[in-house]
Amino acid sequence: MGHVIEHIALEIQTLAGMETGFGRTRETKTPGIYNVVFSYTEENVGMFAAESAVAIAEALIAGTDYDLEADIQKMREIRERVRLGPSTGSIVEEAVARDIPWIRLGTNSLVQLGYGINQMRFQATITCKTSSIAVDIACNKEQTKKMLDAASIPVANGGICVDEEDLDEVIRKIGYPIVLKTLDGNHGKGASINVKNREDAVEGLAYAKKYSHRVIVEKFITGYDFRVLVIDNKLVAAAKREPAHVKGDGKNTIQQLIDETNKDPRRGYGHENVLTQIDVDRDTTDLLEKLNYTLETVPKKDETVYLKSTANLSTGGTSIDVTDMMHPENIFLCERISRVIGLDICGVDIMAENLTQPLKENGGCILEVNAAPGFRMHLAPSEGLPRNVAAPVIDMLYPPGKPSRIPIIAVTGTNGKTTTTRLLAHIVKIMVIKLVSPHRMEFMFKTI
């Protein structure tokens, strides 16, 4: 039974999206007592898998039913809570490929690369070189718009609202249709787009205020959603993003089409796969209501039904790499934006018909500038060439010739460890003094 439990623990981790394979089981001197060893990708998940494997084996022996799917989902949730995200993980993988040591500081995404004086730290895609002021500016969307507008960079017209009176004032200035979004939100939370009347605007304001006290109201700009990534003031990738959607076949309902789309092996829970599963939420129902649709509506053949108002991959969106299609003027513009805001890793959101023409010609504008932009859409786009955007981050933190290590001496044993450590410390001090001043080294030897 020990061998059975070992294989169950490995298999349920694989079913939860974590590939593991190593395991060993050995019986002890006491009959029926086994030492079971198996591999894991996340320690907390491994512990849960061990307990679950025993419970499954006991259910098999007793011949009782067992909810395996619940355990698999629980493991996915634990993994998403404790694992390194796709952006952080890609930087770590690039560091490992360059033989740069790394350690995780705590249980979040804070990571240290290198040791001692040569260490560098980052969390998600914010590094120890990232300006705190620049992050504050990027998080304040209104401040960002003012700075970009002052630098003659095209931005959407709008204003800040805290109540319906402010909302009415902004709408009088810019007119419908409008977009409402949180002042300091992320992942598209609280956003409502293409709002065309006051009733929907008031509802959108209330929805956004669940996530932020102050709400941005802007003119709705038609076009496609693009994300441009600039690292160390150099453009490294660009992607066209599409909100989560389904395409009608004239037979199935919207809910059935969603279920079928979620069967795509590229879609998974959280960040486990290239794409994220589409969940039905308030944003989805609002968009369907505007079309007079419900989840039971059967769309026409080849009709595209959008299910989210934002194109974030975390809500089921898709991405297409368009890096090689960018016009040189747009490249220069995005690199200039990163300098204006002051971010070393900068995500620029653009709404335009395309990026092959300068924005001043096709009427495009800058929607947002993001600190800590996600890398997943560039690392594994739905279509187009994947971009190793983690490499420029390591190039910035560790330029050619910069070391990542320091001399480390390990001392172990039973007796004499302290004496040996003191002798080593003294030798190192002497070596450092010799490097600084040979004359001082000679004096020190005479003193000894």
C-alpha positions in Angstrom: 0.0 0.0 0.0 3.0 2.3 0.5 3.9 2.0 -3.2 0.2 2.7 -4.1 0.1 5.9 -2.0 3.4 7.1 -3.6 2.0 6.8 -7.1 -1.4 8.3 -6.1 0.5 11.4 -4.6 2.5 11.8 -7.9 -0.5 11.3 -10.1 -2.9 13.7 -8.4 -0.2 16.4 -8.5 0.1 15.8 -12.3 -3.7 16.0 -12.7 -3.5 19.4 -10.9 -1.1 20.7 -13.4 2.2 20.0 -11.6 4.5 17.6 -13.4 6.3 15.3 -10.9 7.7 11.9 -11.4 10.3 10.8 -8.7 9.2 8.6 -5.9 10.6 5.8 -3.7 9.0 3.6 -1.1 10.8 1.3 1.3 9.4 -1.0 4.0 10.8 -0.5 7.5 11.7 -3.3 9.9 8.2 -3.0 11.3 5.7 -4.8 8.9 3.2 -2.5 7.4 5.2 0.7 8.1 6.7 2.3 5.0 9.0 5.3 4.3 7.5 7.0 1.3 9.4 9.7 -0.6 8.0 11.7 -3.6 8.8 14.9 -5.4 6.7 18.1 -5.6 6.9 21.5 -7.3 5.4 23.4 -4.3 6.0 22.2 -0.7 2.5 23.0 0.6 0.9 21.2 -2.4 3.2 18.2 -1.7 2.1 18.0 1.9 -1.6 18.2 0.9 -1.0 15.5 -1.8 0.5 13.2 0.9 -2.6 13.5 3.1 -4.9 13.2 0.1 -3.1 10.1 -1.2 -3.6 8.3 2.1 -7.3 9.4 2.2 -7.8 8.1 -1.3 -6.2 4.8 -0.5 -8.3 4.4 2.6 -11.4 5.1 0.5 -10.4 2.4 -2.0 -9.9 -0.1 0.8 -13.3 0.7 2.4 -15.0 0.8 -1.0 -16.5 4.3 -0.4 -16.9 7.2 -2.8 -14.2 9.9 -2.8 -14.4 13.5 -4.3 -11.1 13.5 -6.2 -11.9 16.6 -8.2 -12.3 18.6 -5.0 -8.8 17.7 -3.9 -7.3 18.5 -7.3 -9.0 21.9 -7.3 -7.7 22.5 -3.8 -4.2 21.7 -4.9 -4.5 24.2 -7.7 -5.7 26.9 -5.3 -2.8 26.2 -2.9 -0.3 26.3 -5.8 -1.7 29.6 -7.1 -1.4 31.0 -3.6 2.2 30.0 -2.9 3.9 29.6 -6.3 6.0 32.2 -8.1 4.0 33.9 -10.8 4.8 33.5 -14.5 6.7 36.8 -14.6 8.7 36.2 -11.4 9.3 32.6 -12.5 10.6 33.6 -15.9 13.2 35.9 -14.4 14.3 33.2 -12.0 14.6 30.7 -14.9 16.7 33.1 -16.9 18.9 33.7 -13.8 19.4 29.9 -13.4 20.3 29.6 -17.1 23.1 32.1 -16.4 24.3 30.3 -13.3 23.1 33.2 -11.0 22.1 31.9 -7.6 18.7 32.8 -6.2 16.7 32.4 -3.0 13.0 33.2 -2.2 12.6 35.7 0.6 9.5 34.7 2.5 6.4 33.2 0.9 5.5 35.9 -1.6 7.2 36.8 -4.9 10.2 38.6 -3.3 13.3 37.0 -4.7 17.0 37.7 -4.2 19.5 37.0 -7.0 23.2 36.7 -6.1 24.9 37.1 -2.7 26.3 39.8 -0.5 27.4 43.0 -2.2 26.5 41.6 -5.6 22.9 40.7 -4.7 19.8 42.1 -6.5 16.2 41.8 -5.4 12.9 41.9 -7.3 9.3 41.2 -6.6 7.1 40.3 -9.6 8.5 42.8 -12.2 9.5 45.5 -9.7 13.3 45.5 -9.1 15.6 47.1 -6.6 16.4 49.6 -9.3 12.7 50.6 -9.7 12.0 54.2 -8.6 9.4 54.3 -5.8 8.3 57.7 -7.1 7.8 56.3 -10.6 5.6 53.5 -9.2 3.5 56.0 -7.3 3.1 58.1 -10.5 2.1 55.0 -12.5 -0.4 53.9 -9.8 -2.0 57.3 -9.9 -3.6 57.2 -13.4 -4.7 60.9 -13.3 -1.1 62.0 -12.4 0.2 59.8 -15.2 -2.2 61.4 -17.7 -1.2 64.9 -16.7 2.5 64.2 -17.1 2.1 62.5 -20.5 -0.2 65.3 -21.7 2.4 67.9 -20.6 5.0 65.9 -22.7 2.7 66.1 -25.8 1.9 62.4 -25.7 -1.7 61.6 -26.8 -4.0 60.5 -23.9 -7.8 60.0 -23.6 -9.8 63.0 -22.4 -11.6 62.6 -19.0 -11.6 63.4 -15.3 -11.8 62.1 -11.8 -15.1 61.3 -10.0 -16.1 60.5 -6.5 -19.9 61.0 -6.8 -22.6 61.4 -9.3 -22.2 65.2 -9.4 -18.6 64.8 -10.5 -19.7 62.1 -13.0 -22.3 64.4 -14.6 -19.7 67.3 -14.9 -17.1 65.1 -16.7 -19.8 63.7 -19.0 -20.9 67.2 -19.9 -17.3 67.9 -21.0 -16.5 64.8 -23.0 -19.9 63.3 -23.9 -20.8 59.6 -24.4 -19.7 56.9 -24.9 -17.4 56.7 -21.8 -15.1 54.3 -19.9 -15.1 54.1 -16.1 -12.2 52.5 -14.2 -10.6 52.7 -10.8 -7.9 55.3 -10.2 -5.5 52.8 -8.6 -6.8 49.4 -9.6 -5.2 46.6 -11.6 -6.2 43.5 -13.6 -9.1 45.5 -15.0 -11.1 45.3 -11.8 -14.0 47.7 -11.6 -13.9 48.7 -15.2 -17.0 49.4 -17.4 -16.5 50.3 -21.1 -18.6 51.8 -23.9 -21.2 53.2 -21.5 -23.8 55.2 -23.5 -26.3 56.5 -21.0 -26.5 57.9 -17.5 -28.2 54.9 -15.9 -25.4 52.6 -16.9 -22.8 55.3 -16.0 -24.2 55.5 -12.4 -24.1 51.7 -12.1 -20.5 51.7 -13.5 -19.5 54.3 -11.0 -20.9 52.3 -8.1 -19.1 49.2 -9.4 -15.8 50.9 -9.7 -16.1 52.4 -6.2 -16.0 48.9 -4.8 -12.3 48.8 -5.6 -11.3 52.5 -5.4 -12.8 55.7 -3.8 -11.8 57.8 -6.8 -12.9 56.7 -10.3 -11.5 57.8 -13.7 -14.0 58.6 -16.4 -12.7 58.9 -19.9 -13.9 59.1 -23.5 -14.3 55.7 -25.0 -11.8 55.2 -27.8 -12.4 52.6 -30.5 -9.7 50.4 -31.7 -7.6 47.5 -30.5 -6.0 47.0 -27.1 -2.1 46.8 -27.3 0.4 46.3 -24.5 4.0 47.5 -25.1 6.8 46.4 -22.8 9.8 48.6 -22.3 12.7 47.5 -20.1 15.7 49.7 -19.3 14.2 52.4 -21.7 14.3 49.9 -24.6 11.3 48.4 -26.2 11.4 44.6 -26.0 7.9 43.3 -26.9 4.4 44.4 -28.0 1.2 42.4 -28.0 -2.3 42.9 -29.3 -4.8 41.8 -26.6 -8.3 40.6 -27.1 -10.9 40.3 -24.3 -12.3 36.9 -23.5 -14.9 36.0 -26.1 -16.7 33.1 -27.8 -17.7 32.6 -31.5 -21.2 31.5 -32.2 -22.0 28.3 -34.2 -25.7 28.8 -34.5 -26.3 25.7 -32.3 -24.9 26.1 -28.8 -25.7 28.6 -26.1 -23.2 31.1 -24.8 -22.7 29.0 -21.6 -22.1 25.9 -23.7 -19.6 27.8 -25.9 -17.8 29.0 -22.7 -17.6 25.5 -21.4 -16.3 24.3 -24.8 -13.7 27.1 -24.9 -12.5 26.2 -21.4 -11.8 22.7 -22.5 -8.9 24.1 -24.6 -5.7 22.4 -23.1 -4.0 25.8 -23.2 -6.5 27.2 -20.7 -6.1 26.4 -17.0 -6.8 27.6 -13.5 -5.0 30.9 -12.6 -1.6 31.1 -14.3 -1.0 27.3 -14.7 -1.2 27.5 -18.5 -0.7 29.9 -21.4 -4.4 31.0 -21.1 -6.8 31.3 -18.2 -10.2 29.8 -18.0 -13.2 32.2 -18.6 -15.3 32.8 -15.6 -18.8 34.3 -15.7 -19.0 37.4 -13.4 -20.8 40.8 -13.2 -18.8 42.2 -16.1 -19.9 39.3 -18.3 -23.6 39.6 -17.5 -23.4 43.4 -18.0 -21.9 43.0 -21.5 -24.5 40.4 -22.4 -27.4 42.6 -21.1 -26.2 45.4 -23.4 -26.8 43.0 -26.3 -30.1 41.8 -24.8 -28.4 38.3 -24.4 -28.3 35.8 -21.5 -26.1 32.8 -21.0 -28.8 30.7 -22.6 -28.8 32.8 -25.9 -27.7 31.0 -29.0 -25.5 33.4 -31.0 -25.5 33.4 -34.8 -22.9 31.5 -36.7 -19.5 33.2 -36.7 -20.8 36.0 -34.4 -18.2 37.1 -31.8 -19.6 37.7 -28.3 -17.2 39.5 -25.9 -17.5 38.3 -22.3 -15.1 40.8 -20.6 -14.7 44.6 -20.9 -10.9 44.4 -20.5 -8.3 42.3 -22.3 -6.4 41.1 -19.3 -5.1 37.5 -19.7 -6.0 36.9 -16.0 -9.7 37.2 -17.0 -9.4 34.9 -20.0 -8.1 37.2 -22.7 -5.8 36.2 -25.5 -2.7 37.9 -26.9 -1.0 38.1 -30.4 2.6 39.2 -30.7 3.1 42.3 -32.9 6.6 43.4 -31.8 8.0 43.3 -35.4 5.1 45.3 -36.8 5.6 48.5 -34.7 6.3 51.7 -36.5 9.6 53.3 -35.4 7.8 56.5 -34.2 5.6 54.3 -31.9 8.7 52.6 -30.6 10.4 55.9 -29.8 7.1 57.2 -28.2 6.9 54.2 -25.8 10.6 54.4 -24.9 10.0 58.1 -24.2 7.0 57.4 -22.0 9.2 55.1 -19.8 11.6 58.0 -19.3 8.8 60.5 -18.6 7.4 58.2 -15.8 10.8 56.9 -14.8 10.1 53.2 -14.7 12.9 50.7 -15.5 10.2 48.0 -16.4 7.3 49.7 -17.9 4.0 48.5 -19.5 2.3 50.9 -21.9 -1.4 50.3 -22.8 -2.4 51.7 -26.2 -5.7 51.9 -27.9 -5.4 52.2 -31.6 -6.4 50.7 -34.9 -2.9 49.4 -35.4 0.7 50.0 -34.4 2.1 49.9 -37.9 1.2 53.6 -38.3 2.2 56.5 -36.0 -0.4 57.1 -33.3 -0.7 60.7 -34.5 -1.9 59.5 -37.9 -4.4 56.8 -36.8 -5.9 58.6 -33.8 -4.6 56.2 -31.2 -3.8 57.2 -27.6 -2.1 56.0 -24.4 -4.6 54.5 -21.9 -2.3 53.7 -19.0 1.2 53.2 -17.9 1.8 50.2 -15.7 4.4 49.5 -13.0 5.1 45.7 -12.5 3.6 44.7 -15.9 2.9 41.0 -16.5 5.1 39.1 -18.8 2.9 36.1 -19.6 1.3 37.6 -22.8 4.8 38.1 -24.2 6.4 34.8 -22.9 3.6 32.6 -24.4 1.3 34.6 -26.8 -1.7 32.8 -28.2 -0.4 33.7 -31.7 3.0 34.9 -32.9 6.6 34.6 -31.7 7.2 34.1 -28.0 9.6 36.7 -26.5 12.2 36.0 -23.8 11.4 39.3 -22.0 13.1 38.1 -18.8 16.6 38.3 -20.5 16.6 42.1 -20.7 15.7 42.2 -17.0 18.8 40.1 -16.1 20.9 42.1 -18.6 19.8 45.3 -16.6 20.5 43.8 -13.2 23.7 42.0 -14.2 25.4 43.7 -17.1 28.3 41.7 -18.7 31.2 41.4 -16.3 29.2 42.1 -13.2 29.6 39.2 -10.7 26.7 37.7 -8.8 28.5 35.7 -6.2 30.9 36.3 -3.2 33.4 33.9 -1.7 31.5 31.6 0.7 33.3 29.1 3.1 31.4 26.4 4.8 32.7 24.9 8.0 31.3 21.7 9.5 32.5 19.1 12.0 32.3 18.1 15.7 35.1 19.9 17.5 37.1 23.0 16.4 34.5 24.7 14.2 34.8 28.0 16.1 38.6 28.1 16.0 38.6 27.2 12.3 36.1 29.9 11.6 38.1 32.5 13.4 41.3 31.5 11.6 39.5 31.7 8.2 38.1 35.1 9.1 41.5 36.4 10.1 43.1 35.1 6.8 40.3 36.8 4.8 41.0 40.1 6.6 44.7 39.8 5.9 44.0 39.2 2.2 41.7 42.2 2.1 44.3 44.4 3.7 46.9 43.2 1.3 44.7 44.1 -1.6 44.2 47.6 -0.1 47.8 48.3 1.0 50.8 46.0 0.7 52.7 48.3 3.2 49.9 47.9 5.8 50.1 44.1 5.3 53.8 44.1 6.1 53.2 46.1 9.3 50.5 43.7 10.4 52.8 40.7 10.0 55.5 42.4 12.1 52.8 43.1 14.8 51.7 39.5 14.8 
